[in-house]
Amino acid sequence: MRLAFQGGVIAKIRRNFATIEWQNREKVILVEAYVDAEVMTANGFTDASSFPKSKRLKSQVRLDQSDWSQSAATFIKVLELAMIKYKADHKR
């Protein structure tokens, strides 16, 4: 699933500020977001890692079922932070 803007702030171009993908083999949710790994870590996702600067999304974390069930509200907060940061960095 992609979380993206379309229209408004970013004109008519769709831009992802996060992606969420279920990985069936590993039984984890892979999350990539437009926030630094430090932001994820500060919000309790200690396994977050950074992407190279050449990638548009800045960090990723893998969440297993216990992570997800205990941290859903915090996870949504991190996605909101990714959206806000993306909007701020891409003002026109």
Summary of the structure (lengths in Angstrom):
residues: 92
radius of gyration: 13.2
end to end distance: 26.1
largest distance: 41.3
contacts: 245
relative contact order: 0.23
helix: 37%
strand: 28%
